[in-house]
C-alpha cells in the first residue's frame, strides 16, 4: 500500500502502540498524519493472535501485561479499553511448599513468609521496602508525561534520600542484600530488575536499577495489570482512535530511508517517496541510524525467552496447600532465587544455556477469560505465558534452531520440577494434533517484530531525568531527541519509552505540538 498524499505534517514510521498514540494526539490537534507500517497489521509487539491452528484463543503474543500505561492517555484519547488488577502478586514454589504474596491479605502473606523463613523479619522488611517503592511510584509516575525534570529536580520530587541513594546511585544488590536475608525473597524482589535486561545485582552501570525502577513505578502503584481482551484490544482501540481523528494508517509499507535538512524530510518506501514536516520513528535507535544512513550504535541485545501455551487444564502443584488457580493468577516464579539468578547469569555470560533456566509464568485467563471462546472457557482451558530470563541473543548465534530446542526443553523441565505432573500432559492440541506451545527467542523477535537483537526496550533503559547537556531543545526536554530537529523518537528507545505505556508516543506528539519561540 502507499500513502494517499505526497506530503503530511507528520509521518510516523511504525504502527506499534506508541506510533498510534502519537498519531491520535496529532490528528486530534489538526495535523495531517500518516502512519507507515511495514507489516500487514498495526500493533507491533502489542498484538493478540490466534496462535494455534484451529483453536479460538487470542493470545497476547509478545507483550502481555500493562503497568506503565497512564490513565491520562486512555481518557484523553477516549479509548474503550480496560485492565484488571490481580489480587495475587506472586507465588514462588520452594521444595514442597512456597511463598504466596496476596495483596488482599497481609495476614496470609505474613504467614506464608513465616512458613518459608521461620521468622517475621523478611516480611516486615518486605512491607517497609514496598512502602518505599510505593511512595516513589506516587511521586515519579506523574512526571513521565511531562517534560523531563533535571536530576536535581527529580531528587527533590522523590524527597527520600535513602531511596535516592539506594536506587539511583548504588547497585541494587546492595539494597536487597541489606534488607532481606532469605535467598528466595531476595530473588523475588530482584526479578523486577531483570525483565528484558541482561545484568546482575552488582552491575556498576546500574542498568538493573533502571529496569527495576520502571517495574515498580507503573500507574503510581507498581501494579502489573491484565489487559481485558488481550493486548490487541489496546492497539485496536488506538488504531480506531487515530483513524477517527483523521490519521491515515498505511500497512504493508516499509520505509527504507529518511532524509532531512532539519526543516523538512523525505521518506522512501518501495513505491515512492513521501514528504513530512516532522518524522516520528517508532523503531529502535539502531534502526533509525540505518534509515538515516548514519553510523549505528552497537546492536542492542535482548535476553529473554517467551513461551505461549494453551492448556486443557491447569497443572497440579507439588505444594498441595495452594490452589493452582491462585498460584498461576499472579507471577509464578521458577528457578528465581537470588543465588539461582546469579548462577544463570554467570553461565549465560560465558555463552552457556543456564543449567536451571529461570523464568516466570502468568495465566491471563484466570483474570480475563474473554480471550477464549466460550467453549474453551467452559471446558476449563487456560493460557500460560512464560517469560524466561538470562537467554541473551548471543546464545543462539551459532545454532539458532538447535539452541532454541535445547533451551525450551530445559526451561520446561525446570517448570516440571515444581509441578506434580508434567506440563506436557496438560497442553491442549491444535487441529493438526500438535501441542499448543510456541516459543520466541530474541532472534525471533528481531525477525518478526523488528526489535534489533530482540531487545524489548529497543536499548538499555535510561533514568527518567534530563541529561546535563540537553539545553533548551524541546525534543531533549521531552526525551525524544535524535540529533535532527524534525526527526523524533516515539518508541521504546526514547527516554521513558520502555514497556507498553504509550508514554513515548505521547511525549513525541507533545514535542511537535509545543509552540516554537
N, C-alpha and C positions, 0 to 999 in steps of 0.2 A: 504494500500500500504506500501511498505518498500523500504529503500534506496538500490541502486544497488551495493554500495561498502561497505566494512567493516569499512573503516575509511576515513576521509576527513581532509583537513587542517582546515576547519571551518564548523561547523554545526550551523545553525540558527534555534532557536526554535520560530516558529510563522511566518506565511507568510502574516502578515499585511504590510502596506506600508513601514514602517521603515525596517522590515526584508528584503523586496525585494530591497530596496535601498542599504542596506549593501551587499546583495548577488550580485547585479550587479557590484558594485565597486570592490569587492574582486575577483569575477570571471574575470573581465576585467584585473585585476592585475596578473592573472595567478594562483590564489589559487584554489584548489579543494573545492567546496562549495556544501552543501546540505541544503535545507530549509525544515523543518519538520512542517507541518501544520495540526492541529487536524481536521479542517473542510474539507469538500469536495471541497472547492474552496479557492483561495487566496483573499487577500484584507482586512481581519479583519473587522474593523468597517468602512473602507473607500470603500464601495461597492455600486453598483447600483443593483436594483432588480425590477422585475415586481411584485409589492406587492399585487395587487388586481386581483382576478380571472378573466381571460378572457379580461383583459384591458392592452393594449400595451402602458404603461407608465413606464419608467425605473427611479424610484426614488432613490435618494441618501439616503439610508435607515437610516443610523445612523449619520455619519458626512456629512456635506453638503456644506461648504464654505471653501475657501482657502485664507489664509493670510500669513502664515509663510514659505511657500514653496519657497526656494531660486531659482532664475533663474539659478544659477550656477549648481544645481543638474539636472535640465531639460537639460541644454546644455551639461554637461559633460557625461550624460548617453544617450544623443541623443534621448530623448523621444519625441514622437509625441503626444503632449498634450498642450492645450492652456486654458487660463482663460479669462474672460471678466470682465471689470470694470463696476460697477453700478454707474450711474450718481447720482441717488437719494440715499443719505446716510441713511436717516430715515424719518419716518412720525410718529407723536405721536398724536392721537386724544385727544382733550380736549373739553368736552362739545359738542357744535355744530360746533366747529372749530378744529384747530390743529396746530402742529408745523411741518413744512416741511423743511428739510435740503437738499438743492440742491447744490451739489458740482460744478455744471456748472454755477451757477449764485449766486454770493454773494448778489446782489441786491434783488433777490427773497427771499433768506434765511433771509436777514435783515428785509424785510417787514413781513415775517411770524413771526419772533421774536417780532417785534413791535406790531403786532395784538395780540399776546399772552400775552406779558408782559407789553405793554403800554410804554415801554422805550427802548432806544437803548443800555442800559448798558450791559445787558446779551449777546447781540450779539457781542459787542466789546470784552467782556470777553471771549466769545467763540472763537473768532478769535485769541486772544492772547494765550489762553490755547492750542489750537490745532496747533498753530505755534510752541509752546514749545515742544509738543509731536512729531511734525514733525521733528524738529531738533534732538530730542532724537532718533527717529527711524533711521534717516540717519546715526547716529554715532554708535548705538548699533547693528543694524541688521547685518552689515558685520562681527561682531565678533562671530556670532552664529555658523559659520562653521570654526572657528579657535580654537586652544587651549584656554581654559578659561583664561581670564585676571584675575589678582588679583583684589580685591575690590578697592584698591587704583588706579590701572591702569584703571579700568572701569570708575572711577570717573574722571580721567584725560581725558579719551576719550570723555565723555559726556560734560565736560568743561562748566557746568552750575550749580553753587552751589545752586541756588533756586530750580531747577528741581531735583537735587540730594536729597536735604533735604526733599522736598515735596513727592517724590515718593519712596525713598529708606530708609528713616529714620522715617517719621511721618505717622500716619494713613491717608489714602487718604481722608477720610471725612473732615479733617481739610482744605485741599486744596480746595475741592469742595465747602465747605460752605463759605470759604473766597473769592472765585472767582465769585460765582453765587448766585443770590437772589431768582430766580423763582424755585418753587418746581418741576415743570415738567422738566425744563432744567437741574437741578441738577440730576434728576433721569435718564435722557437720558445719561448723562456723566457717571454716576455710574454703569449702567448696564454692561459695559465692564469689571468691576471688579468682576462680579458675574457669568459669563458663565462658568459652570462646577465647581463652587466654592461656598460652603455654608458658608456665612460670613456676616458681617455687616460693615458699613462705618468706624467705630472706633475700629475695631479689633486690639488689640495691637500686635498680631502675624504678622501683615502686609500681611496675605495671600491675602487680597483684592488688595493690591498694586502689588503683584507679578502677579496675574491674569490680572490686568489692564495693566501692563507693556507689557505682551506678546500680548495683544489685540491691542495695539497701535503702535507696532514697526514693524509689519509684512511687508515684502517687502521693508523696508526702507521708507514706506509711511503710514502704518496703514490701507491701503485699504483691505477690505474683498471681494474677487473676486469669480465669479461663474465659476466652472469647466465645460468647454464645453463638452457635452456628459455625464455629471454627474460624481460623484466621482469614479465610476467604470472605467471610461475612464482612469483615472490616474493610478489606481492599475493594470489594464490590460496592460497598456503601460510599467509599471515597470516589471511585470512578463515576458513580451515579451523580455525586455532588459536583464533581468537576465538569461533567458534561452539562448538567443542569445550569451551571453558571456560565456556560458558553465556551469552555475549553474544548479543543479538538484533540482527540486521542487517536493516534495512528499506530497500529500494531504491524508486525512483520516489517519493520522499518529500522534497519541497522545503521546507525551513524558511524561513518568511517573516518572522519576528520573534522576538526574545528579550526577555523582561522579567525583571528580577532585583532583589531587595532586598538582595543580598549573602549571604542565607542560603538562599533557595530561588528557583527560576527556573521560568518557563513558556516553552515554545517553541511557536509557532504554525506550523501547516502547513495544507495545503489542506483536510484533512478534520477538523481539530480542534486540540486543544492537548494537550501532554504536559508533565508536571512533572518537575523534576530537582533534586537537591541540588547537583550540580555540572554545569556545561556546559563541554565541551571543544570548541573550534572549530578544525576542520581546514580553515580557509579563510583568505584573506588578511585582515590587519587592516582594510584598506579595506572589505571585505565585512562584517566583524564590526561596524564602525561603522554600516553601513546597517541591519543586523539589530537593533541596539540603539536605532536611531532617533537616533543621535548625529551630530555633525558629523564627516564623514570627512576624514582627511588626504588630500592630493592623490593622485590615482590614480597608482600606480607605472607605469613604462613599460618593457616588455620590449624587447629589441633583437636578436632572433635569427630566422633563417630555418631551418626544418627541412625537409629533403627526404629522403623514403624512396624507395628504389629496389630493384627486383629485377632482376638481370642474368642473361642466358643464360650469360655467362662474364665473367671479369674482363677489363678492357681492357688492351691493350698500352701500355707506357710509352715515352716518348722516351728515358729513361735505360735503356739495354739492359743495364747491369751489375747491375740489381736485379730480382729476380723479383717480379711483381705480387702473388704470394701473401704475400710478406714486406712489400712496400710498403704494402699495404692492411690488414695484420694489426694494425698499431698505429694511431697517429693520422697521417693523411696530410694534411699542411699545404698549403694552396693560397693564394697571394697573401698570406702572413702574415709577410713580413719586417717588421722594425721600422718601416722607412720606409713600407711599404705599409699597415700597420695604422694609422699616424698619418695618412696621407693619406685613407684610407677614413673614419676617424673625423671628420676635418675636413669632408669632403663631406657625410656624413650629418648632422652637427651643424647644417648650414645648409639641410637639407631636400632634399638630392640623393641619389639612389641612387649608391652608390660606383661609380666608373668601373671599378674592378677589385675586385669584391666578395671579401673574404677569407672563407675557410671551411676546415673540416677534415672529413675523412671517416674512418669506420672500417667494417670489414667484420665483422659478428657471426659469420657462418657459417664464417670461417676458423678461429675458435676453438671455436665450438659450432654444428655443422651440424644439431642436433636441432630447430631451429625450421623446418626444411624437411621436406617429405615425402620419403620415401626416393627416389622417382622424380626429384624436383627435385635432390636432393643428388647422386645418381648421374649426372645429366646435366650436372653442372658449374655449376649455378646458384649465385648468391651474392647476398646482400643488401648494399647500401651505405647508410649513414646519413650524410647531410651536414648539418653544423651551420654556418650562416652567421652571421658577426659583423657588428656595426655596421649593423643594419637596424632602427632604433627604430620604435615603433608610429606615431609622428607622420608617417613617410614615407607611410603608407597612408591617412591621414585623408581626403584629397580624392577619391582614386580607388582604393579597395582592390583591386578586381579587376585593373584595368589596371596598377597598380604591381606587384602580385604577379607578373603575367605577365612584365613587363619585368625584374624582379629575378631571377626564376628563369632567364630566358634569359641574362642577364648572368653569373649565377653558374655556369651550366653551360658557358658559353663560356670562362670563366676555368679551369674544370676541363679542358676540351678542350685548352687551350693547353699543358698539361703531359703530354698523352696522345699516343700515336702513332696514335690513331683516335678518332673522335667517340664520346662516351659513348652517344649515341642508337643507335649501331649495335650496342651490347651489351645494350640493355634487352630484357627479356622482354616478352611481350604477354599481356594477360589474355584471358578467354574472349570478350570483345567486340572484340578486335583493337586495344585501346588500350595504349599503353606503360605499363609498371608503374612509375609515378612519381607521387608525391603530394607536395605542398608545404604547409607550415603557417607562417603568419606570426604575429606577436604578436596580431593581431586574431582569427585563427582559434583561438588558444589561449584567448583570453578567452571566445569564444562556445562552444567545445566542452568545455573543462575548467574554466571558471570562474576563470581567472587574470586579475585586473584588469590591463588594459594588456598582457596577455601576459607578465607578469614571472614567470619561472620560480622565483624565490625569494620571491615574494609582495611583497617590498620589498627595499631595499638591505640587504645582509648587515651584521652587526654583529660587532665583535671579541668573542671568547669570554671576556669578563670582566664582573664585576658593575658596574653603574652606581653612581656615587658616592652617589646619593640612594636606593638600593634599600632600605635599612633592614633589618628582620628579617622582612619578608614572605616566606613560603615560596615563593610564586609568582615573586617577583622573584629570589630566590636560585636558582631553577631556570630562570630566563629565559623564563617562560611567562605573565607577568602581563598583565592587560588594564585594570587600574583597578577591576575588580569582583572582590570576594573569591572568589566561586564561579564565575566565568567565566574560563577559561584558554585560551590559545593552545596548540594541539597540532600546528600545521602549520609550513610553511617560514618563516612570518613570525616565529616565536619566535627568541630568541637561540639560535644554534647549530642553526637549523632548516633550512638550505638543503640541496638535493640529496636523493637517495634514500638516507636514512640511518635513519629510524625514531627518531632521537635526540629530536626534539621530542615525539613520542608517548610515548616512554619517560619523558621528563622531566616532562611534564604528569601522567602516571599517578603518578610518584613524589611529585609535589606533593599530589595527592589523598590518597595513602596515608600521607603524613608525619604522625606523631602531632601533634595540636594541644596547646598548653600548657593 
